[in-house]
């Protein structure tokens, strides 16, 4: 009777451990931010290789270089300094916009393939899930910074022009996502 109780307790413990193992079988190593719409962030904190300024960030669901092509066509830049210091006019005042395209990834460690391969190796077999130990999903983001003629960060919360700049960038983002033919964006400016 005692051995049956111990066996029952052992089975419960094993089931409990398996349940914990299965519920935590994917351990996130790095998590990409989820940005619904857009957000003002400190660019350097968003991605370490960015400048120390505030940025207007949104997830870019279009193909690579689409935003570059959009800005190039909209402002008729002829592929010259498209991603830095693009002059934009907001309320009859000139500002200078720069943008960066960056990828952030979610990377997870998958414990079940590791456990299965360890079990196979203990039995003398070769591992079959080596390529599945980690998984990676990437998301691309556009980070826009705006400065004025005195090189002040216009997206800084203490800047009095932050609200009008954000309003303009929101319109620019919406236009980017709604436009498929970028010549149309250029013609809208004329």
Secondary structure, 3 states (H helix, E strand, C coil): CHHHHHHHHHHHHHHHHHHHHHHCCEEEEECCCCCCCCEEEEHHHHCCCCCCCEEEEEECCCCCCHHHHHHHHHCCCCCCCCCCCEEEEECCEEEEEEEEEEEEEEEEEEHHHHHHHHHHHHCCCCCCCHHHCEEEEEEEEEEEEEECCCCCECCCCCCCCHHHHHHHHHHHHHHHHHCCCHHHHHHHHC
